[in-house]
Amino acid sequence: MTTTKINYDSAVATFAVANTPMFLLRKLRSDSAVERLTQLFSTDKLFSDLVASLRKKPENLTDAVEPYALLVALSRNGNLALLKELLKYPAPFSEWFSEIANILIQTSMPLTTTVFTPPQYLGAERNNFATNSPTKSQSVSAKLDH
Amino acid sequence: MSVVLALREPLALQTRRKSNILNEINRSPCDAGVALQIHQHRLDYPNAIHRPVNPTAAYNCHGLTFASRRTWIHSADEIKKILAEDDYIKIDYFTENILAGDIIVYLKDGDIEHSGIVVEMVKGRGPRILSKWGKCHEVIHFPMECPWKDAVREYYRITT
């Protein structure tokens, strides 16, 4: 299966009435086509098909919306370097491409896991805190995904 | 003398206070399929008035509302600038009468996604809005009778 086989009908409907790039981005973030792209294709495949779609002159609304759908799908892996790399490619037929890519870069957080080790034995054992460090710390993982 | 027009270019457009307004008129033919989308809108919104305006990217809703259908304005910052520098005042829908000639803007997450001009107040139904739907056609519709119904609606008026 290729990314061009995805059903872009709802994305096309959004693209046709979009007055602003922000509206297009907001709608694509919850679009079923983007969801399918994310589920079915690897980052490498999304990237290569996106670069190819940027070069192609659109013949219809599906062709026109495809680069934006691929971009939003690609942004879900949290790889900011990849999004920044995309800005180097010309997008002669996708007038809002760089603006949407920049918004995604500014609003995305890398998907990293940060481990916090909260202090224990506060309270009753506060007096011993300096010398009685916990032997088994409890870790809290926070997934940053905006 | 003939004038050569670029397919895409900005127009000289300013607020009352002479700040430039970013815009672009796109004279390229619309993508194939926009006419199909218009057909679908006629089916989805049968009670709206669908004006016989062909698909065009020359102007959008903001271009209709704030620039006499001359150009496409896509930035919320530009619309905020126009509202401030053209002396619009905000009208409270619940305490003041909305009148024909007032402006409606649809806001979501800091963006001004859509706008239109109030053309009529219908008793018991509220204002009817004239607006342009992206690259599609012009529609006269009630505020919730459009693809931006999940946005917050604000009304504005020029009084001076």
Chai-1 contact restraints between the chains, C-beta under 6 A:
chainA,res_idxA,chainB,res_idxB,connection_type,confidence,min_distance_angstrom,max_distance_angstrom,comment,restraint_id
A,A16,B,V34,contact,1.0,0.0,6.0,A-B,restraint_1
A,A16,B,Q37,contact,1.0,0.0,6.0,A-B,restraint_2
A,A16,B,G134,contact,1.0,0.0,6.0,A-B,restraint_3
A,A16,B,K135,contact,1.0,0.0,6.0,A-B,restraint_4
A,A16,B,C136,contact,1.0,0.0,6.0,A-B,restraint_5
A,V17,B,W133,contact,1.0,0.0,6.0,A-B,restraint_6
A,V17,B,G134,contact,1.0,0.0,6.0,A-B,restraint_7
A,V17,B,C136,contact,1.0,0.0,6.0,A-B,restraint_8
A,V17,B,P147,contact,1.0,0.0,6.0,A-B,restraint_9
A,A18,B,G134,contact,1.0,0.0,6.0,A-B,restraint_10
A,N19,B,N60,contact,1.0,0.0,6.0,A-B,restraint_11
A,N19,B,C61,contact,1.0,0.0,6.0,A-B,restraint_12
A,N19,B,H114,contact,1.0,0.0,6.0,A-B,restraint_13
A,N19,B,G134,contact,1.0,0.0,6.0,A-B,restraint_14
A,T20,B,H74,contact,1.0,0.0,6.0,A-B,restraint_15
A,T20,B,D111,contact,1.0,0.0,6.0,A-B,restraint_16
A,T20,B,E113,contact,1.0,0.0,6.0,A-B,restraint_17
A,M22,B,D111,contact,1.0,0.0,6.0,A-B,restraint_18
A,F23,B,E113,contact,1.0,0.0,6.0,A-B,restraint_19
A,P58,B,D31,contact,1.0,0.0,6.0,A-B,restraint_20
A,N60,B,D31,contact,1.0,0.0,6.0,A-B,restraint_21
A,N60,B,A32,contact,1.0,0.0,6.0,A-B,restraint_22
A,N60,B,G33,contact,1.0,0.0,6.0,A-B,restraint_23
A,L61,B,D31,contact,1.0,0.0,6.0,A-B,restraint_24
A,L61,B,G33,contact,1.0,0.0,6.0,A-B,restraint_25
A,A64,B,D31,contact,1.0,0.0,6.0,A-B,restraint_26
